[in-house]
Amino acid sequence: MSQKKRILLIEDEEDIAALIKLHADICGYKLHVEVDGINGFRAIEIEKPDLVILDIMLPGQNGFDICRKIKNSSELKNILVIILSAKGDELDQILGLELGADDYIAKPFSPKVLFSRIKAVLRRGKDNDKSPKTITFGEFILEVDRYLLRKNDQIIPLTLSEFGILKRLLLNRGQILSRNQLLDDVNNDDAFIVERNIDVHIASLRKKLKEDAKSIVTLRGLGYTFQDLKK
């Protein structure tokens, strides 16, 4: 029998902590709660959990500082981090991802969505042990272990689904992947999902890639493939 994944939640709002603890128990995770930044980071150092769910506005020490300390520590840097915060502005999300957070979820949130994202981050952390740490194409670098897409010094935020689809396409350059195959890489936040949802994620990816969008080629009736653009 596999060992339960250990999650440390650092959250000072009692109702939110209780809600997450309830769903963690239902989903089969072992969850410990700390309510301030100082004791929270001390618990990280002692327990070395598989994943930390981290609020930003914490007494004692804020979540951004804790995330920075985790990712700058040789002993702790492989611990997965999800930031869960009322600070939902795009700049805050970019800062969290730049500091090394593996995902950023804004409050208010759905427990179903949160635990779907937790499952995806834990799975991605396991897959990252086997995957290349970076994948390059054109002027872009996909940082697999940090869930980031960069173009020069600019970060292009991706959703979990966009990241998964782009990574799959890049690792299978030149091969045709059906919508059904790409569904495996979709983080399902909704109860109902169909193959055509892939088209929505692809359209969003193309918008973010801008002039490099033509690299993702649609093959009518077959699916998608990634082709490096000739300069």
Secondary structure, DSSP 4 states (H G I P E B T S, - for coil): -PPPPEEEEE---HHHHHHHHHHHHHHT-EEEEE-SHHHHHHHHHHH--SEEEE-SS-SSS-HHHHHHHHHT-TTTTTSEEEEEES---HHHHHHHHHTT-SEEEESS--HHHHHHHHHHHHHHHHHHTTS-SEEEETTEEEETTTTEEEETTEEE---HHHHHHHHHHHHTTTS-B-HHHHGGG----SS---TTHHHHHHHHHHHHHGGGGGGEEEETTTEEEE-PPP-
